[in-house]
Amino acid sequence: MMNTKFLKSLIFFFLLFAGKDGFAQSKYQKDFVEFWTDINHHYAYLEQQKIDWNKVREIYEPQAEKIRTDSAFIGLLEQVLNELHNGHSSLNTNLNSSNRLIPSGADLYVEKVNNKYIIKDLRKGFGADLSGLKIGMEVTLFNGKPIEPQLKKFLPRFTTGPNPEMYQYALDMLFAGTHDTEREITVIGEGKEKVFAPVTYGNSGELLYSKVLHKNTAYIKINNSLGKNDLIAAFDQTLDSLFQYRNLIIDLTETPGGGNSTVARAIMGRFTDKQLPYQMHEFDEKEYQTKRHWVEYVTPRKEIYTGNVYLLVGHWTGSMGEGIAIGFDGMQRAKIIGTKMAGLIGAISNFQLTETKIGFQFPTERLYHINGTPREQFVPGIRTAHIEATIQKAREIE
């Protein structure tokens, strides 16, 4: 007969072994580990952003043990993504209470200046702009509460000393708001407080818009459609009708959703008569401690426009829009006018968790201007303070 004490010890070690080996893990615990591991192995900017990813696991893995619903798990993953503090990492699903994605879900750009929160830019035709908010206004409250304490939700927890990029990310996320709550933004002017309640409006359904500014200059605005291959034919048709103008302005200030390189190369291919490099890629082969580098090229296509080209960019020029900007600049084929861009890092890849089937994406390749400047650090040659100044510069082109 088996000794009772020995039997108890055997049961104890079995349970301990089972817990460590994952037999007792919930699907949320398994998927958290998979989520953390995918980012640990493939995220391209952990070193560049100085992210302590092991610390992130220490903070959030114990929380995963308590998760019992998909909605709670989605909320946890959203918190983990804040540790990456860049809008180019996201889930493919969300809750009504989830934050809007940035920059595509944002309509104003606020910076902290001398301990005041100042509206530095507005997205034309969207809720903040249409509600009456103005560039230069000082914001005192968001949804009736002081701003500073609300930023804590979005600041990375792996560090107690957030850098400017982390802080700006938190501001952008806060003012984008959540899907289920109407925003109230309180500003002060002439000694009085006033409350605005902007409603976020959707993007234009048009692929692009064009007009003639004057006898020498034509204008094409691309409406957040850089991910739609139909834009290629629409752009070709529009450009073909504007060859008589010596100046062409291409407006990318409303392209926050990114796109694909096929569309980008098709557009740029109308402006060069020879094959030219436009973007450099870098990919870590972590298993072998090596790196892959390659250069992406633009190839001439159809009739080439040879006039002067001016590219307008801004805080809502994101991802592939940023790629087109550094491409035109690298090919020395356009003057770039505007503010700093959205600063979305890298080229993204898609993943899916095994148990919950939640999809997510994050940057797995680093991207550079052909002169070696990281794409997210590119500064327009003609720098402006905000979209209104950018438009004024465009009007001055003769």
C-alpha angles and dihedrals in degrees: 000000000000115000111251093223091050091049092053090050091049091052091048094052091045091054091045091050092046092051094049094046093050101250090124096041120118120232088256093056091049093048093046090056090047091048093049092045095050090054092043092054101036112022106113101207109048091110096039092051092040092232116173095217094176089058089052089057091049091053101045109027093075088054090055089060089065097048116114105164137051092237092055090048092051088052090052093050090050089055090050091052089056086068087068090054098203131104093231093080117073148138122255090229135046145182128241085252093051121115118254113256119255135266094003094052096043128090105179135043117218127186131188108241120178091338092309126108109231129187102236099174143007131208106239116241096010132111101276092048095043093047091064101259113147136207109261097032117135114234115214104171138022115205088347095303135101113269103226099064091048092058092067090078091065103035116102114259097205088081135040092205110063115199124222093268092054092047094049090048090055091050092049092050094047095051093044086064130195129296095246102046129070109226124239116197118190118202133179126225133159089002094302133103121229129186123221124190107199119192117210113239127201128251123272114274091223117102090218143343128218139186141161113253096191140325094296104033136062128186134212122186118194111211107214091289102122089118094058116088089204086073090073094066092040092051092047092051093048095045092048089059093053104053092111092068117087094208127051124187116199111195115208096163091112102051104101095138096067120217141203134302093239090067091042094051091045091055095044091045090070091065106052132062094202138043110273136177116247108170141017125217130203125192128183119228091198095177091063099028090239135122133221120215129187139164125228118217138207117224122203115254134184120335113347121232106224101182128102115295127204121186121204117208137169149154089308095052100106140176108324090022087058089048092055090049095053089042095056089044093049091049087049087231102124143027110239116220126186150053125310110295131242092281095221106174128230137331113302132227128197127239136178130207116238101225106033096028090225111159124216140170138206139161115285098169130050117229129210142183108249088255089063099257112139107250093236090057096052115127121200115249089232104044122200133184099233145341094283091057090047091054091048090053089052091052090055093060110110 
